[in-house]
């Protein structure tokens, strides 16, 4: 059992981080006021600047529903909203009632609570994995929060909700609490399509604990079946409402150019040598390739140090970030999408046993986090 004072350190870390994020964002907002507007064209206030891009869609779905959002915003394609999975907007709507219909406050409350829950589960999971190095757990949580794109854990995006569900599912699987593992895994599938990777990882964990014998797995199968059932429930909803259970893939492709794109492995490096490429595009592509290479190395080490189930989870999250990127902009948002690969941060936390690496990471990460916060609050694309 973990003592309360150890978990309390994670709670203090989170609230300190959140306070600094909000204060810095307010400083940026007041210093150079963003010119961005909502999807409805209304100029943004301070907390509204936490909802650029995807955040607007989540709020819109929570307010108007998957079909109502198109007419409310004058969107000619009625099914574009289906690209955004239902758990986060559903939670926003639920929590908006006690908050007197304030959807923005509800979204931030859900996201911040999810981030805190994720950090607590991550802390507990790392403690299970690193019995002889108790400092790894706190350091891993710290390294997540100072990662450059960790700003999205404080914004109106679904990363925090997914991370809470995925980490909780795997933690309970490691503890052989299969009903809880299945329930949290089902929620992960309702948060993002990459939730199916959680099903693969938890299934492998169950097989591993069963000595790789299917006969011993049978008592756990009902609980494990909850995970894909969560994903299937969204597909059934889409079939009933839109007449196509895979309409979300069409929405991804038509709205954001995303789909199954293996060619991205060649498109991104080739873009570096395209004639006429601007210095900004060159730097951005090189930077995104660097992110992918880093997480590929981390994933290899997840397999080595933490075993097959967590390795598969890390690999699946990385693969989803890579092959879903649009051909016109290879690896777009890969720097944000890899944030959900929590096992990779367990490796970074382990690397942090080296004090020199820890210092470099904290300085570089904090500077990157400040830059991404500044860019997003000012309305620029930041992942």
N, C-alpha and C positions, 0 to 999 in steps of 0.2 A: 504493500500500500504506500502511496505517496503522501508525505506529510502535507498538511494544508499550507504551511509556510512556503514550500517549494512551488506549489501551484499559484500561490498568491504573488510570487515574483513575476510569473507570466502575466497575471492580471494587471499588475502595476506597470509592467513593460508595455502592454497593449494600450492602457489609458494614457501613458506618457507619450507613446508614439502617435496616438490619435490626436492628442492635444497639440503636438507639434505640427502635424499635418494640417489641421484646421487653422492654426495660427499662421502658418506659412502661406497657406492658400488664401487666407484673408488679406495678408500683406500683399501678395501678388495681385489679388483682385482690386484692392484699393489703389495700388501703385499704378497699375496699367489696366484700366477697366476693359474687360473683354467686349468685343463687338458682336459676339455670336448671339443668335436668337434661338428660341424653341422651334420645334416643328410647326407650331402654330404662328410663328413670326413675332412673338412677343419677346422683348428684350429680357435677358436673364438677370435675376438677382444673384446674390452670392451663392446660396445653396443650390440654386438652379444650375450653376456652373459645374456642379458635380454630376450632371446628367447629359453631357454631350453625347451625340452619336447613339450607341446602343442603349444608353440610359433612357433616352427619350422614348424608345420603343417599349421598354419594360414598363415605364410609367403609363404610356398610352394603352398597352394591353390591360394593365391593371384597372384603368379607368373605364375603357370602352369595350373590352373583350377582343377576341381574335377577329371577329367579323366587324364589330362596331368601329374599330380604330381606322379602318380604311375610309369609311364615310366621314368620320369625325375630322380627319386630316386631309380629306380630298385626295386620297391615294387611289390611283386608277387600278392598281393590281391588288385585289382583295386578300390574297393569301400570303403576301410578303411577311406578315407578322408571324407566320408559323415557323419561321427560322429561329424564333426565340422560344425556348422550351418553357413550360408553364409553372414550374415550382416558384421561381422568384417573383413573377408578377402576381401569382396567387397569394403568396405571403404578404406582398405589398398591399393587396386589396384587403386581406384579413386584418392586418394591423392598422389600416387606415381608419377603421371604424372607431376604435378607442381614441384615435388621434383626430377626431372630428373631421374626417375626410381629407386630411393632409397627406397626400400620396408621397410627396417628397420626403417628409419626415418619416413616414412608414418605411420607405425604401432604405433610407440611411440607417434607421433603427435595426431593420432586418440584417442589413449588410454588416454593420458594426458588431452586432451580437453574434452573427455567424463567424466573423473573423476571430472574435474572442473564443468561441467554442472550438473552432478549428485549431487555434494555438494550444488550447488545453489538451485536446485529443492528440495533437502532434507531440506535445511534451510527454504525454503518457506513453505513446507508441515508441518514441526514441528511448525512453527509459527502459522499456521492455527489451529493446534491441541492443542497448549499450549498457549493460548492467555494471561493467567495470569502469565506465567513464560517465558519471552522472552529469558532468558539465556539458556533455554533448546536447542534452535535451534543451536546456535554456539557450545555448548558443544557436541551435538550429532555428528556434523561434525568432531569435534576434536577427539571424541572417535572412529569414523570410521577410521580415518587416523592413529591412533596409535594402532589399533587392529593388533595382530601379523601377520595375513595373508594379511593385507592391502598392503603389498609389491606387490601383484598381480595387484593392481590398477596402478602400475607404469611399469609393464612388458608387454610383448606382448601377453597378454591373453584377453579373451572376457568379463571378469567380469565387467569392467568399462562401456563398451558399453551397456551391459544388464542393469546395475543399472541405467544408465541415462534414458534409454527407459522406464523401469518399474516405476521409481519414477516420471518421467514426466507424464506418462499415468495416474497414480493414482492421482497426484496433479491436473491435468486438470479435472479428474472425480469429485474430491471434489469441484472444482470450476464450475462444470456443463458445462464445455467446451467439449462436447462429441465428436466432430469431431477430436479435438486434442488428446483426450484420446484414441480414436480408432486408430488414425494414429501412435501414440507412442507405443500403445499396439501391433500393427501389427509388428512394428520394433523389439519389445521385443521378439516376437515369432520367428523372423528371426535371433535373436542373440543366443538364447538358447532354448531347448525344454521346460524348466520350464516357458517359456513365457506364456504357457497355464494357469498357475496359475494366471498371471496378468489378463487374460480374466475373470477368475472366480471372482477375487476380484473386478474388475471394474464393472462386471455384477451385483454383489451383491450391490455395491455402487449405481448403477443406480436403482435397485429395492428398496433399502432403501430410496432413494430420491423420489421415486414414491409412497411412502407409502405402499410398498409391494403389489401394485396392477398392474397386467400385462397390464391392459388397459392404464394406464398412462405411461408405459414403451415404448409403440409402437413408439412414436416419436424419441426415442433414439436408437432403434434397428438397424437402418441402420449404424449408426456410430459404434456401438458395434460390428457389424458383420465384421468390418475391421480387428479386432484382430485375430480371427481364420482364416480369409482369408490370413493373412500373413503366418501363419503356413501351411495352405493348399497349398500355392504357392510353398513352398519348397518341399512338398510331390509330387506335380505335376512334378516339375523339376526332382526329383529322378525317378519317373515313366518313364518319357520320356528318361532320360539319362541312367538309369541303369535297367529299366524294373521292378522295385520293389519300390513302394512308401514308404515302411518301411525298406529299405535297411540300413538306418542309425542305426536301432536297432541291425541289424546283425553285423554291423561294430563295434558298442560298445561292443558287446559280444565277437566277435572273436579277436578284437584288444586289448581290455582292460579288458575283463572279466566282463564287467558291464551289468546289466539288471535289471529285476524286481526281487528283492531278499528280501522278507519279513523275511527270516530266519536269516538275519543279526542281528536282535534284540536278537537272542540267540547265534549266532556265535561269536560276539565280546566279551561278558562276558565269554563265554566258553573258548575262546582263552587264557584268563588270567590264566586258570588252566590247560592248556595243558602241559603235561610232556615234559621236555626238552626245553621249551621256553626260549629264551635268555633274559637277563635283558633288553637289548635294545628294543626287541619286546614287552616285558611286559610293559615297561614304555610308549612306543608309543601307545599301545592299551588302556592303562589306561588314557592317555592324550586325545585320541580321544573320548573315552566314556565321559570324563569330558566335552569336548566341546559340545557334543550332549545333555548332561543333562542340561548344562547351557542354551543352546538355547531352550530346551524344556520348561524350567522355564520362559524364556523371552517370549516365544510364548503364554503361558498361560496368562501372564500379558498384552500382546498385545491385546488379546481378552477382558480382563477386562478394560483396560484403553483407548483403541482406537477403539474398536468395531469389529463387525463381518468381514467386508471386509478386513481390514488390518490383522486381526487375521488369516483369511483363507490364505492370501498371505504369511504370516510368516510360517504358518503350512505347506503349500505346498512346500515352499523352503526347509524347514527342512526335510520333508518327502522325497523329491527328493534326498537330500544329503545322506540320510540314506539308502533307499531301492535300490539305484542304485549302491551300492558298491559291489565289487567282493567278492565271497565266500572265495577265497583264502586269501584275505586281507580285512577283514570286516572293514567298516568305513574309507577305504582309501580315503584321500583327503576331508573328511568331514569338517576338520578345514578350508579348503579353500572354499568349496561349500556353507557353511553357510554364507559366506560373503555377498551373494546376498540378504539375508533376512534383508533389511533395516529397517522394522518395529521393529525388535529386538534391533537395535541400538537406536531407539527412546526411548525404555525402559531404556537402559543403560544411555542415556543422562538424563533421568528423575531421575534415581538413583543418578546421579552425583550431584544432589542438596545437597546431603550429602558430605560435604567437605572431610571427611576422606575417603569415597569411591572413590571420584574423585582423590585424591592423590595416593591411592593404585593402581587404574586402570591405571593412567598415567605412573607411574613408571613401573608396571608390563607389560603393553602394549608396552611401548617403548623398554624395554629389549627384549621382545618377537619379536618385529618388527626388531630390530637389528640382532637378532639371525637368523630369517628367511631370511633376506636380505643376511647375510653372507653365509648361507647354499646354497641359490639359485645361487648367483653369483659364488660360487666355484663349482657349477655343481651338488650339492647333491639334492636329492628329498626333497622338502620342502612343499608339499601340492598338 
